[in-house]
Amino acid sequence: MDKLGLYDPVVVFVVVVVVAAAAAAGGGGGGDGGESI
């Protein structure tokens, strides 16, 4: 249970960083980032 609780925020953080990086790099190329995930 502890591992899950610690893993959840990490996954959310990684997704947010990836989305932010994709938005900063492409702006309208969000589809590419989604495909990569």
KOLPA-206594 format. One record per atom (N, C-alpha, C): residue number from 1; atom name; x, y, z. Coordinates in nm, 2 decimals. Layout:
KOLPA-206594
[node NUM; CA; [X; Y; Z]] ...
***
This chain:
KOLPA-206594
[node 1; N; [0.08; -0.12; 0.00]] [node 1; CA; [0.00; 0.00; 0.00]] [node 1; C; [0.09; 0.12; 0.00]] [node 2; N; [0.19; 0.12; 0.08]] [node 2; CA; [0.28; 0.24; 0.09]] [node 2; C; [0.35; 0.26; -0.05]] [node 3; N; [0.39; 0.16; -0.11]] [node 3; CA; [0.46; 0.17; -0.24]] [node 3; C; [0.36; 0.24; -0.34]] [node 4; N; [0.23; 0.19; -0.34]] [node 4; CA; [0.14; 0.25; -0.43]] [node 4; C; [0.12; 0.39; -0.41]] [node 5; N; [0.11; 0.43; -0.28]] [node 5; CA; [0.09; 0.57; -0.24]] [node 5; C; [0.20; 0.66; -0.29]] [node 6; N; [0.32; 0.60; -0.29]] [node 6; CA; [0.44; 0.68; -0.33]] [node 6; C; [0.46; 0.68; -0.48]] [node 7; N; [0.41; 0.57; -0.54]] [node 7; CA; [0.43; 0.56; -0.69]] [node 7; C; [0.33; 0.65; -0.76]] [node 8; N; [0.21; 0.66; -0.70]] [node 8; CA; [0.10; 0.74; -0.77]] [node 8; C; [0.15; 0.89; -0.80]] [node 9; N; [0.20; 0.96; -0.70]] [node 9; CA; [0.24; 1.10; -0.73]] [node 9; C; [0.35; 1.11; -0.83]] [node 10; N; [0.44; 1.01; -0.82]] [node 10; CA; [0.56; 1.01; -0.92]] [node 10; C; [0.50; 0.99; -1.06]] [node 11; N; [0.41; 0.91; -1.08]] [node 11; CA; [0.35; 0.89; -1.22]] [node 11; C; [0.29; 1.02; -1.26]] [node 12; N; [0.21; 1.08; -1.17]] [node 12; CA; [0.14; 1.20; -1.21]] [node 12; C; [0.24; 1.31; -1.24]] [node 13; N; [0.35; 1.32; -1.16]] [node 13; CA; [0.45; 1.42; -1.19]] [node 13; C; [0.52; 1.40; -1.32]] [node 14; N; [0.55; 1.27; -1.35]] [node 14; CA; [0.62; 1.24; -1.48]] [node 14; C; [0.53; 1.28; -1.60]] [node 15; N; [0.40; 1.24; -1.58]] [node 15; CA; [0.30; 1.27; -1.69]] [node 15; C; [0.29; 1.43; -1.71]] [node 16; N; [0.29; 1.50; -1.60]] [node 16; CA; [0.28; 1.65; -1.61]] [node 16; C; [0.40; 1.70; -1.68]] [node 17; N; [0.52; 1.65; -1.64]] [node 17; CA; [0.65; 1.70; -1.70]] [node 17; C; [0.65; 1.67; -1.85]] [node 18; N; [0.61; 1.55; -1.89]] [node 18; CA; [0.61; 1.51; -2.03]] [node 18; C; [0.51; 1.60; -2.11]] [node 19; N; [0.39; 1.62; -2.05]] [node 19; CA; [0.29; 1.70; -2.12]] [node 19; C; [0.35; 1.85; -2.13]] [node 20; N; [0.41; 1.90; -2.03]] [node 20; CA; [0.46; 2.03; -2.03]] [node 20; C; [0.57; 2.05; -2.13]] [node 21; N; [0.66; 1.94; -2.14]] [node 21; CA; [0.77; 1.95; -2.23]] [node 21; C; [0.71; 1.94; -2.38]] [node 22; N; [0.61; 1.86; -2.40]] [node 22; CA; [0.55; 1.84; -2.53]] [node 22; C; [0.49; 1.97; -2.57]] [node 23; N; [0.42; 2.04; -2.48]] [node 23; CA; [0.35; 2.16; -2.51]] [node 23; C; [0.45; 2.27; -2.54]] [node 24; N; [0.56; 2.27; -2.47]] [node 24; CA; [0.67; 2.38; -2.49]] [node 24; C; [0.74; 2.35; -2.62]] [node 25; N; [0.76; 2.22; -2.65]] [node 25; CA; [0.83; 2.19; -2.78]] [node 25; C; [0.75; 2.20; -2.90]] [node 26; N; [0.62; 2.16; -2.89]] [node 26; CA; [0.54; 2.16; -3.01]] [node 26; C; [0.43; 2.26; -3.01]] [node 27; N; [0.37; 2.28; -2.89]] [node 27; CA; [0.26; 2.37; -2.88]] [node 27; C; [0.13; 2.31; -2.94]] [node 28; N; [0.12; 2.28; -3.07]] [node 28; CA; [0.00; 2.22; -3.12]] [node 28; C; [0.03; 2.07; -3.15]] [node 29; N; [0.15; 2.02; -3.12]] [node 29; CA; [0.18; 1.88; -3.14]] [node 29; C; [0.16; 1.79; -3.02]] [node 30; N; [0.06; 1.82; -2.95]] [node 30; CA; [0.03; 1.74; -2.83]] [node 30; C; [0.00; 1.60; -2.87]] [node 31; N; [-0.05; 1.57; -2.98]] [node 31; CA; [-0.09; 1.44; -3.03]] [node 31; C; [0.04; 1.35; -3.03]] [node 32; N; [0.15; 1.41; -3.06]] [node 32; CA; [0.28; 1.33; -3.07]] [node 32; C; [0.31; 1.28; -2.93]] [node 33; N; [0.30; 1.37; -2.83]] [node 33; CA; [0.33; 1.33; -2.69]] [node 33; C; [0.24; 1.22; -2.64]] [node 34; N; [0.11; 1.23; -2.68]] [node 34; CA; [0.01; 1.13; -2.64]] [node 34; C; [0.04; 1.00; -2.70]] [node 35; N; [0.09; 1.00; -2.82]] [node 35; CA; [0.12; 0.88; -2.89]] [node 35; C; [0.24; 0.81; -2.82]] [node 36; N; [0.34; 0.89; -2.78]] [node 36; CA; [0.46; 0.84; -2.72]] [node 36; C; [0.43; 0.77; -2.59]] [node 37; N; [0.33; 0.82; -2.52]] [node 37; CA; [0.29; 0.76; -2.39]] [node 37; C; [0.21; 0.64; -2.43]] 
***
